[in-house]
Every structure is written in C-alpha cells, then in structure tokens.
Amino acid sequence: MFDADRWIEIWVTITRNKTRSLLTCFGVFWGILMLVILLGSGTGLKNAMFKNTDGFATNSMFFYPDRTSEPYRGFNKGRYWNMRNRDVETIRREIKGIDAISPVIWGNRADKNIVYGQVSGTYNVKGVSPDYFKIERQDLHFGRLLNEIDMQEKRKVCLIGSRVCEELFRNQDPCGKYLRVNGLYYQVVGVVKQIAAGINIGGRAESSVFLPSGTMQQTLNRGDIFHFLCVNAAPGHSIHQMMEDIKDILKRQNEISPTDLQAIGVINVAAQFSMFEKLFAGIDILVWLVGLGTLLAGIIGISNIMMVTIKERTREIGVRRAIGASPWNIISQIISESFVITTLAGLLGLSSGVFLLDLVDRLLSAQPPSDKMTLLNPGVNIGTALAATVVLLICGLLAGLIPAWRAMQIKAIDAIRDE
C-alpha cells in the first residue's frame, strides 16, 4: 500500500539539510552522467569506425604472389611467380564454403590514360569478375554491374566510377558510349560509387574503370595471369582453415615448397575486423568500469551522509523504538531515504547525459558529411539505459544497508539518553 506519511517523512528528512543533500545528489548525478556520456561516446566512435567499412565484406581475405624463400623442384630461391586462371578454377572446385571469389588484374601506366572524345584523364584500371562486387559492394548510379555473360563472351565492356563519369561525361548517363583504354574501345555499361569510405582494393572505385578480367587478359595481352585474388567465405565457415587450404592449392599448382612462408602474401580482413570487435568490446568494459567507479564514489558519499544523519537522529530512533517501532520500520525508512536520493539524482544524470548526447548528435548531423568523422550517432540504446537504471537502483538500495544496520545497533535506552 502507498503510505503517504512515510514518503512525507522521507522528503522532510532529505530537505532538512539542503546543502548536505545537494552535495550527496551531485556525486550520484555526476557518476551516472559520466557513465552515460562515456558509453554514448564509445558507441559514436564504433559507429564512425564501422560506417567507413560498411559495404565491404568482413569475412574476406586476399592473396598475392611474392618471391619464394626456399628452393624447390629445381627452382632457385627468390623466384617470382604468377597466379593463373587455373588456380581460381581449382580453388572454386575444391574449397567448400566460398561465397565469392574474384581475380584482379591491375592496369599498367599506359592503361590508366582514359579517353572519351576530346576529354581524357588518368584513372585506375582493374580487371575483375562479377563476384568482385560481392566483396567491395558498390552503389549503382547508372546501368548495371558486370555479369557472367560479359565474362563468358569476353565482351569489350566497362564499368566506370562516379568521378570518371563526372569528369568525362559531366554526370550525364554514359551507358552505351565508348571509352578508349590503351588504344582500345570499351562500351560503358554502368556507373558506380564505392559504399565503404575507409577501405578499398587498389584505389577508390569512384576513380576506377572496371573491365571483365578475361577481356582485359585478352585485349591487353596479359595471357592467363592475374595479380590479386579476392575470396569471401560464406557465413559459418572457418576463415582460417579456408585460408590455409587456398595457400596449399596455390603452392601445389605453382611449384612452391609447402614450407615456404614468404611466397604467398595474405591480407586477412576477417581477422582485422575481429580485432576491431574485440577492441570495442574492451572499450565498453573499460567505460563501464570507469563509470561504475565514479558512480561508486557517489554511492559511498550517500552512505556516509546517511551515517551522519543517523548519528544526528539517534535520540529520535531510540524514542521510536521505545514506543514500539519494529526493526523493519526503522530499516525501511533508512533504505527508502537513500533509495530516493540515489534515484532522483541518478535519473536526473541519466536524462542530462542523453540530452547532451542528442545535442552533440544534432550538431554533428548539421556538419557536411566527411569520411574522417570521428563520431557518428553518439548515444545509448534502450538496453544500455535500462542496464544503467538497474545498476543505479541496486546501488541506491546498497547505499542504505550499512546505515540501516548501524541504526539497528542503537539500543533504545542509550538513544534516549543521547545528548
């Protein structure tokens, strides 16, 4: 039942010494405010970090040839070797769990001079397969992406970046028109812009021209060689085991010693993303520890103030016990007082923290978009807010336990005689 007299008595006790109550409330207010701001800032930092990699396959890895470090089957140490189309076919056939695989061919200096009519520019040229766009996802502005028919028929088509479109075609739809790459003409089938802002493969897609890898090998006389291999593992498959299996196939097919650790270079993006996840999990734990430490200082302050209050009210407590007040009545009053002080100050700190984070979010949203933004949508979700509230309420109850126990140690006759 709601006991109005009890709550009036609690309120009178709290307001009896306003200065003391304000100092006590400030400790809890500051502790919960710091906790909320630190959690919100950590969330904003994480959002900004992963926004820059949004659209890039997080379960991917990349392979490239390097010089051998061991002699093998008549080949000298230090041999440079090349990956070939047969390697892709074997990997696709023997390795289970591959979601996407694409060879990449880099254009040389002569390939980078792109011409349309009387306008020209220098851009990256890449030969890729359609699976490439599952790993480095693109925002399609015009037309379509490269497809399997382009690969099978070795069509002389190309996909261009948005910056190439802007500078050569003045942002008009270029689909159906022809670009000249190293003296050969390719029909434009689409315009793309890379989704991920902070990670790319061999240069930004906006400043690139994409050709089907088979077409590039044939028209630019590259044989069956490619320079880089992109692989994305399907969900639920071990990226580490797949990486080792692919390295074994590449060594077997290219006369490389099975124990050679240098011949195949690997970039394990999945491991790097996993490291980032662990890093931000550690930051969250550190933030909770710092915030809870600050909150604990405020709770200790409340407990100390309640001890002083009980000392001042020794005679009152003794009289109440002498006229029949039960132990639970005394304990519940002390705990209720600490609970009310903690809750009011904590909820005020929680609300202030959410308000400040929302204000910072609005100020950041008003700024022009930037790839170097360090905070994005700082704030706390409903789960974090509820967790902070539960911690706050528990702390409020704990703050009153020691003072309540101290109050119960006071004997009625000694309390009445207290001056």
Secondary structure, 3 states (H helix, E strand, C coil): CCCHHHHHHHHHHHHHCHHHHHHHHHHHHHHHHHHHHHHHHHHHHHHHHHHCCCCECCCEEEEEECCCCCCECCECCCCCCCEEHHHHHHHHHHCCCEEEEEEEEECCCHHHEEEECCEEEECEEEEECCCHHHHECEEEEEECCCCHHHHHCCCCEEEEEHHHHHHHHCCCCCCCCEEEECCEEEEEEEEEEECCCCCCCCCCHHHEEEEEHHHHHHHCCCCCEECEEEEEECCCCCHHHHHHHHHHHHHHHCCCCCCCCCCEEEEEHHHHHHHHHHHHHHHHHHHHHHHHHHHHHHHHHHHHHHHHHHHHCHHHHHHHHHCCCCHHHHHHHHHHHHHHHHHHHHHHHHHHHHHHHHHHHHHHHCCCCCCCCCCCCCCCCHHHHHHHHHHHHHHHHHHHHHHHHHHHCCCHHHHHHCC
